[in-house]
């Protein structure tokens, strides 16, 4: 015989019922049924004793506090393992695609050129020389 053949089989239903019983969440009628099964059935008694032992062992444990440098240690570990890629500073080209920047810049230049070309005082407009003027803005009188 092996160890599994001598030990009684505890199903999930027994574990759930005993857990609710030990937590005190069972209604009164089901509580009496579970108490009767614990007293009369060796499988229920064994499972009950195991759960009591486990609860007693776990109740003595205290919650461990995280070290004060926990966040810094995690950050440095991530930084080391990612070779600086995770927390690296990102340039504008990394965040916005270069193609989009180029399109926006070209549109901006086109709008500025159009505004200057169509304005009355824009410097891009080529005006033909008026009669009596040469190269500059001074009026030249000819005899």
C-alpha positions in Angstrom: 0.0 0.0 0.0 1.2 3.5 -0.8 0.8 6.6 1.3 -2.0 7.9 -0.9 -4.1 4.8 -0.5 -4.0 5.0 3.3 -4.8 8.7 3.5 -8.5 9.6 3.1 -9.6 11.6 0.1 -10.7 15.1 0.8 -12.7 16.7 -1.9 -13.2 20.4 -2.6 -16.6 20.4 -1.1 -15.3 19.3 2.3 -12.6 21.9 2.2 -15.1 24.7 1.3 -17.5 23.6 4.0 -14.8 23.4 6.7 -13.3 26.7 5.7 -16.7 28.4 6.0 -17.2 26.6 9.3 -13.9 27.8 10.7 -14.6 31.4 9.4 -18.0 31.3 11.1 -19.9 32.1 7.9 -22.1 29.0 7.8 -25.8 29.2 8.7 -26.9 27.5 11.9 -28.4 24.4 10.2 -25.3 23.7 8.0 -23.0 24.4 11.0 -24.7 21.6 12.9 -24.3 19.3 9.9 -20.6 20.0 9.6 -20.1 19.5 13.4 -21.8 16.1 13.2 -19.7 15.1 10.2 -16.5 16.2 12.0 -17.5 14.1 15.0 -18.5 11.0 13.0 -16.6 10.9 9.8 -12.8 10.3 9.9 -12.2 12.1 6.5 -13.9 15.2 7.8 -12.1 14.9 11.2 -8.7 14.6 9.5 -9.4 17.5 7.1 -10.6 19.6 10.1 -7.5 18.9 12.1 -5.3 19.7 9.1 -7.0 23.0 8.6 -6.8 23.9 12.3 -3.1 23.1 12.3 -2.4 25.2 9.2 -4.4 28.1 10.6 -2.4 28.0 13.8 0.9 27.8 12.0 0.0 30.7 9.8 -1.4 32.9 12.6 2.0 33.2 14.2 3.4 34.8 11.1 3.7 38.5 10.9 3.6 40.7 7.8 7.0 41.6 6.5 7.7 45.2 5.8 9.3 46.2 2.6 12.7 47.8 3.0 12.8 51.6 2.7 14.9 51.5 -0.4 12.6 49.0 -2.1 11.4 51.4 -4.9 14.9 52.6 -5.6 16.2 49.0 -5.7 13.4 47.9 -8.2 14.1 51.0 -10.3 17.8 50.3 -10.5 17.2 46.6 -11.3 14.9 47.5 -14.1 17.4 50.1 -15.4 20.3 47.5 -15.3 18.3 44.7 -17.0 16.9 47.0 -19.7 20.3 48.5 -20.4 18.8 52.0 -19.8 16.1 51.7 -22.5 13.1 51.7 -20.0 14.0 54.9 -18.2 16.0 56.5 -21.0 15.3 60.1 -22.0 13.4 60.2 -25.2 14.2 62.7 -27.9 11.5 64.4 -29.9 12.2 62.1 -32.8 11.6 59.1 -30.6 8.2 60.3 -29.5 7.0 61.9 -32.8 7.9 60.2 -36.1 10.4 62.2 -38.2 8.1 62.0 -41.3 5.3 63.8 -39.4 7.7 66.5 -38.3 8.9 67.0 -41.9 5.3 67.3 -43.2 4.4 69.9 -40.6 7.6 71.9 -41.3 7.0 71.8 -45.1 3.4 73.0 -44.6 4.6 75.8 -42.3 7.1 76.9 -44.9 4.5 76.8 -47.7 2.0 78.9 -45.6 4.6 81.5 -44.8 5.8 81.7 -48.4 2.2 82.1 -49.6 1.4 84.8 -47.1 4.5 86.7 -48.1 3.9 86.3 -51.8 0.4 87.6 -51.6 0.9 90.5 -49.2 1.3 94.0 -50.5 4.5 94.6 -48.5 6.0 91.1 -48.8 9.5 90.9 -49.9 9.0 87.9 -52.2 6.8 89.7 -54.7 8.7 90.8 -57.8 7.5 94.1 -59.1 8.4 95.3 -62.5 10.3 98.6 -62.6 8.0 101.6 -62.8 8.7 104.2 -65.5 11.3 106.7 -64.4 12.8 104.6 -61.6 15.9 102.5 -61.7 16.9 99.8 -59.5 16.2 101.6 -56.3 13.3 103.5 -54.9 14.5 107.0 -55.9 12.8 108.7 -58.8 15.2 109.7 -61.5 14.3 112.7 -63.8 15.6 112.5 -67.3 15.7 115.5 -69.6 
